[in-house]
Amino acid sequence: FVIATIAVVIDSQSLISISFSCVKQAMALGCFPRLKIVHTSRKRMGQIYIPVINSFLMIMYIIVVSAFRSTTDITNAY
């Protein structure tokens, strides 16, 4: 259970960062519709939050976790 939890936390953080970065770049190139971007830090460039993408990822994680139905299956998947 502990290994599965740690793996999910690491995976979710990397997926969120990658998703935000890719969507921002796609919007800059005009390949993605405009979404609300919140800059979370005035000191560091690139610290962004996109509420729509975050909600989408949350729903997808809930679907994936509920599809596995057990922590053993999630651990084996990782």
C-alpha positions as CSV (number, residue, x, y, z in Angstrom):
1,F,0.0,0.0,0.0
2,V,2.8,2.4,0.9
3,I,4.7,1.7,-2.3
4,A,1.5,2.2,-4.4
5,T,0.8,5.5,-2.6
6,I,4.3,6.9,-3.1
7,A,4.2,5.8,-6.8
8,V,0.9,7.5,-7.4
9,V,2.0,10.8,-5.7
10,I,5.2,10.9,-7.8
11,D,3.4,10.0,-11.0
12,S,0.6,12.5,-10.4
13,Q,3.0,15.4,-9.8
14,S,5.0,14.7,-12.9
15,L,1.9,14.3,-15.0
16,I,0.4,17.6,-13.8
17,S,3.7,19.5,-14.5
18,I,4.0,18.0,-18.0
19,S,0.3,18.6,-18.8
20,F,0.5,22.2,-17.8
21,S,3.7,22.8,-19.7
22,C,2.4,21.1,-22.9
23,V,-0.9,22.9,-22.8
24,K,0.8,26.3,-22.3
25,Q,3.2,25.7,-25.2
26,A,0.3,24.5,-27.5
27,M,-1.7,27.6,-26.6
28,A,1.3,29.8,-27.4
29,L,1.6,28.1,-30.8
30,G,-2.2,28.5,-31.5
31,C,-2.8,24.7,-31.5
32,F,-5.0,24.7,-28.4
33,P,-8.0,26.8,-27.4
34,R,-7.3,29.6,-24.9
35,L,-7.7,28.6,-21.2
36,K,-7.4,30.5,-18.0
37,I,-3.8,30.3,-16.7
38,V,-3.0,31.4,-13.2
39,H,0.6,32.4,-12.4
40,T,1.3,31.1,-8.9
41,S,4.6,32.8,-8.3
42,R,5.8,36.3,-9.0
43,K,9.4,35.4,-8.3
44,R,9.7,32.2,-10.5
45,M,8.8,32.1,-14.2
46,G,6.8,29.2,-15.3
47,Q,5.0,28.4,-12.1
48,I,1.5,28.1,-13.6
49,Y,-1.8,26.5,-12.7
50,I,-4.6,25.7,-15.3
51,P,-7.8,24.9,-13.4
52,V,-9.5,23.1,-16.4
53,I,-6.6,20.8,-17.0
54,N,-6.3,20.1,-13.2
55,S,-10.0,19.1,-13.0
56,F,-9.7,16.9,-16.1
57,L,-6.7,15.1,-14.6
58,M,-8.5,14.6,-11.3
59,I,-11.5,13.0,-13.1
60,M,-9.2,10.7,-15.1
61,Y,-7.2,9.6,-12.0
62,I,-10.5,8.8,-10.2
63,I,-11.6,6.6,-13.2
64,V,-8.2,4.8,-13.4
65,V,-8.0,4.1,-9.7
66,S,-11.6,2.9,-9.5
67,A,-11.0,0.6,-12.5
68,F,-8.1,-1.2,-10.7
69,R,-10.2,-1.8,-7.6
70,S,-7.3,-3.0,-5.4
71,T,-4.0,-1.6,-4.3
72,T,-2.2,-4.8,-5.4
73,D,-3.3,-4.2,-9.0
74,I,-2.2,-0.6,-8.8
75,T,1.2,-1.6,-7.4
76,N,1.6,-4.3,-10.2
77,A,0.7,-1.7,-12.8
78,Y,3.5,0.6,-11.6
